[in-house]
C-alpha cells in the first residue's frame, strides 16, 4: 500500500537479507516483505538524487491523504529516473 511505502525509513531496508520491514501496516501489525533486485536498484537510483533523510520519501509525510497523482509521482520518480 502507498501509505506503508511513504512511511518507510532508510533503516527499514535490509539489503543483506533483501527484506523490507513494514511498521504498523495492515491491522497495525509489523511485518517483513521481500525486496527484489529490481526494487533495490530503483531505491538506490532514488537515493542518489534525493537529499539524505531518515525517511525514504520525506516530502510525502506531511500529507494525511495521498491521492492518485501523488502515487503516480512516487512511482514515476522511482522507476523512471
N, C-alpha and C positions, 0 to 999 in steps of 0.2 A: 504494500500500500504506500501511497505517496506520503501520508502522514508519518509512517515509520521511516521512510528514506530521509525526509528533511530533518528528522531528529537524530540522525546518526552522527556520532563523534568519530574523530580520526582513530581514537583508541578502540573503537568497536570493530575495526577492520583487522582481522588476524591473517596476515599474508603467509605466515608459516604453515598454518593449518588450513588455509583457504576457506575461512569461515567469517560470517558477519554476525555480530551479536546484536540482536534486536531487543531493545529495552522497552518494557511496558507496551508491547504490541497488542494484538487482538486479545481481548479478555484481560488486559493489563498484565499479561504474563511475559516474562523474558524468554527468549528462545534463540537458537542459532540457526542460520541457514547457510547454504553453500555459496561460496564466492567463486565464480567461474573465472577462467583466464581472461576471457573477453571483458568481463566486468572489471577485473583488476586493471587491465590495460587502460580501459576508459577512465577509471578513477585516477590513475597515475597521470593521464593526459590532463584531466580536470585540475588536479592538484598543482600541476606545473604552471597553469595560467591563473589560478586563483590565489588570493592572499592567504597566508597561513593563518589558521584559526583552530580552535578545539573542535569546531563543528565542520562537517563536510560541506554543508550548504548554509552558511551563516546568514545570508541575505533573506532567506525564506522563513526564518524563525519568528519574525515579528508578525506573521500572518496567522490568524486562527484558522481561517478557511483558505484552502489553496484551490483555485479554480482550474479549469481545463487549460487555459492559456498558460498559467504558471507551470503546470505539469509538463506541457509541451516545451517550455523554455528549459526546464531541468533536463528533460530527455535530449533535447537538441544540443545543449551545451556539453553534455557528457559524451554523446555518441558521434557528433559531427565535428568536434574541434580537434 
